Amino acid sequence: MISAISLNSVFTPEFIFTVIRVTTPILFGAMAAVICNKAGVINIALEGVMLTAALFGVFGSGYSQNLWVGALVGILGGVLISFLLAYFALYLKTDIILAGIALNLSTVGGTIFLMFALTGDKGATNSVQSLQFPRIDIPFIKDIPFIGAAFSGHSLITYLAILTVFLVFFLLYKTPFGLRIRAVGENPDAARSVGIDVSRVQLIALLISGVIASFGGMYMSMAYMNLFTNNMVAGRGYIAMAAAAMGQANPVGTTIAAFLFGTMEAFGYQLQSQGIPSQFINSIPYISVIIGLVLYSMYRQRLLKKKKELKLKGKGV
Amino acid sequence: MTKLLKMKTNSVDSRFEAIRFIVAIGVALLVALILIFMVSKEPFQALQYLFLGPISKFRKIGNIIETAIPLTYLGLSVSIMFAANQFNMGSSGALFLGGTTAAIIGLVLPLPFGIHPLVAILAAGVMGGLWTSIPAFLKLKFGASELVSSLMLNFVAFNICIFIIMNYFRDLNAGTLASTKFFETVLLSNLVPGTRISYGLIILVIMVILSWLFMSKTKWGYALRMTGLNVNFAKFSGISTAAVILYSQFLGGFLAGMGGASEMLSLYDRFKWQMMPSYAFDGVIVSVLGKQKPQYVPIAALLLAYIRVGADTMSINGDVSFEMISIIQGFIIILIAANAFLKKYRQKMVVKEATEND
């Protein structure tokens, strides 16, 4: 019965609107992860990048009262974290997973530390008048019934997220630098042998991913909500990593995976209005990531097996 | 001749390791100093609280040990799991689940004094172990990344526990979310008067010794370390690496679950946890500080506990918030784990040693 009610409420423009709304931060994080994965570096610090950008964006726009200054400050905050990851992992040779874990840990507390030092509050930035990214009504489309209500009226950043997918695709597959990124990720030794500076390419890839993930963070505090709250990214950086893994670091596949996770989250909100305990609803995004990850891994295993069999046949065994 | 040379480099290496350790902590404390001078109006007083606060009163020294107890459990847990080269972050969920399991046994099972806490702690360990085995199972069976799945499972564990307590054991008279009171028999009674240190400390000491024996004196510990160093080599030498991965993750979760039970039964008389914890991260810090060796883990935990109690004292008495500590912790992990940190200095040490003896 529950599923019957839910299905009715799923095919509404409001539901699609919510899906797009909750997928936006995951999509940014996932695109950032795609670039890193292609360059052969695992960026677990995405969570920390997003969290830092969320806070810096609020402070930047709140104190300057200029949205673009705020966005710039937010990006700088996020890029700082990914630069630190690059510095520690590529130059000081810290295990990149350990360095990422350490940075996430530092940013969860570090953002609270900074928030308390500047506002005297540890929970949220209530006292800072943060600016918000504007909502955009798309001409013509907004007047089409159903489609208008679902796809128009989103935050500027949401449309930027969709644009980012195309930009990342273009960067990776249509530019010389994209080729270098992929070469480094596929086989660093081969890339080095043709004169590519592997660490430099990976550093730049990490910095680009920092910029992209920063938008995901700022979306949380300057569009999804209008203030920064303690640990507000809540695992979305990890979900984004899972989306990139499922999409095999392909921008299109990753986008599909991100929307899949977003849909599950939105579905959870639907259930909430039907009296399902909130603890179950809060678990839905995480459980769907685990299921997605397992299904993807099964698929990949089967693919590898098939490849092996084909190889054996080719050799006449 | 080569043996002699090797011995020399070994002694240089261990000396270098010690120096690097001290420099890493020094750099982290320097960062703390800068942060304090940036935000505090009375930086010298804040520093005094940070460094001398933990030894200013007997109660504070008790606080150091109380704080170090769960940190030691988590450090052991993460050390054993990471030693198998599995980035399993499930200790958070395992500890929370362990605490909840112990609470439920304290709420529903009337058992005699003495046996009751032991049953609760063992059950908590088993639950924790099963929980951290899930990512290991998913990794072995499907090749799914244990890092992502364990991080996701932590959120799930938290929600399951809160759901169970809220719906079945909630004390409606309590203002906040809390269960009804446990049976008195389940509580771990106080060991050191004037502090909150309970008999759980003795159980912890036993677990440290057992973990150390397991890792360095048994063939299972040897297989575990070999698998962690090089899984293919281990496989070819006849070690069943799948079994190793499973039991290492189970044991890691078991220890975290025990830690949760020990916390729950020492410090509380009813279930009161409400925050989503990040214990696994604490475990990673202690494990990195303790070089993944069970015998060093308690020392690392005490060091971290000292800094934390200091930061707590500082934030209560001054204008610097406790969270400063997390920035320092991050720096400590990264610098200690940085293989190339002070590399040039190590080179110089080796050269100097070699030329001096020639």
Interface residues (C-beta under 8 A of the other chain):
Chain A: I44 F88 Y91 L92 K93 T94 D95 I97 L98 A99 I101 A102 L103 N104 L105 S106 V108 G109 G110 I112 F113 F116 A117 K122 G235 Y238 I239 M241 A242 A245 P277 Q279 F280 N282 S283 Y286 I287 V289 I290 L293 V294 Y296 S297 M298 R300 Q301
Chain B: L35 M38 V39 F87 M89 L138 F142 G143 A144 S145 L147 V148 S149 L151 M152 L153 F155 V156 N159 I160 I162 F163 M166 N167 S278 F281 V284 I285 V288 V320 S321 E323 M324 I325 S326 I327 Q329 G330 F331 I333 I334 L335 A337 A338 N339 A340 F341
